[in-house]
Amino acid sequence: MNEYTILLTWDDESQRWGVSNDDIPLTLESGSLDVLMERCRYIAPEMLALNGKSKDDVYLKFVAERCAKAFA
């Protein structure tokens, strides 16, 4: 089993979610967190194969991070 942690971060300026991971060269963004995770599930194995890594038995652990000011 190959597990990769995918960090999903919110960009307030562009109002979009973005992806980062050191092991899989992904450059994706979306306005929807669910859509972005689904895109990662399809693209990650392809990117791994293109970079000479096994694309078999790949698991993605999604970690979402968003900072927002609290209402006073």
C-alpha positions as CSV (number, residue, x, y, z in Angstrom):
1,M,0.0,0.0,0.0
2,N,1.3,3.5,-0.9
3,E,-0.3,6.3,1.1
4,Y,0.2,10.0,0.3
5,T,-1.0,12.9,2.3
6,I,-2.6,15.6,0.2
7,L,-2.9,19.1,1.7
8,L,-5.9,21.1,0.5
9,T,-5.7,24.8,1.3
10,W,-8.2,27.6,0.8
11,D,-7.0,30.8,-0.9
12,D,-9.2,33.7,0.2
13,E,-8.1,35.9,-2.6
14,S,-9.1,33.6,-5.4
15,Q,-11.9,31.9,-3.5
16,R,-10.6,28.5,-4.5
17,W,-9.1,25.3,-2.9
18,G,-5.6,24.3,-4.0
19,V,-3.5,21.1,-3.6
20,S,0.0,20.5,-2.5
21,N,2.1,17.4,-2.0
22,D,5.8,16.8,-2.0
23,D,5.7,13.3,-3.5
24,I,3.1,13.8,-6.3
25,P,3.6,16.9,-8.5
26,L,0.0,18.1,-8.5
27,T,-1.2,21.6,-9.4
28,L,-4.9,21.6,-9.1
29,E,-7.5,24.0,-7.9
30,S,-11.3,24.2,-7.6
31,G,-14.0,26.2,-5.9
32,S,-15.4,22.9,-4.5
33,L,-13.5,20.8,-2.0
34,D,-15.3,17.6,-3.0
35,V,-14.6,18.2,-6.7
36,L,-10.9,18.8,-6.0
37,M,-10.6,15.6,-3.9
38,E,-12.3,13.6,-6.8
39,R,-9.9,15.1,-9.4
40,C,-6.9,14.2,-7.2
41,R,-8.1,10.6,-7.0
42,Y,-8.0,10.3,-10.8
43,I,-4.9,12.4,-11.5
44,A,-2.6,11.2,-8.7
45,P,-2.0,7.7,-10.1
46,E,-1.2,9.1,-13.6
47,M,1.3,11.6,-12.1
48,L,2.9,8.9,-10.0
49,A,3.4,6.7,-13.1
50,L,4.8,9.6,-15.1
51,N,7.4,10.1,-12.3
52,G,8.5,6.5,-12.2
53,K,6.5,5.5,-9.1
54,S,4.0,2.7,-8.6
55,K,0.5,3.7,-9.3
56,D,-0.9,0.5,-7.8
57,D,-2.6,0.3,-4.4
58,V,-2.5,4.1,-3.9
59,Y,-4.4,5.7,-1.0
60,L,-4.8,9.4,-0.6
61,K,-5.2,11.0,2.8
62,F,-6.8,14.4,2.4
63,V,-6.1,17.1,5.0
64,A,-8.1,20.4,4.5
65,E,-6.9,23.7,5.9
66,R,-8.8,27.0,5.9
67,C,-8.2,30.0,8.1
68,A,-11.2,32.4,8.5
69,K,-11.8,35.3,10.8
70,A,-14.4,34.7,13.5
71,F,-17.5,36.9,13.7
72,A,-17.4,39.3,16.6
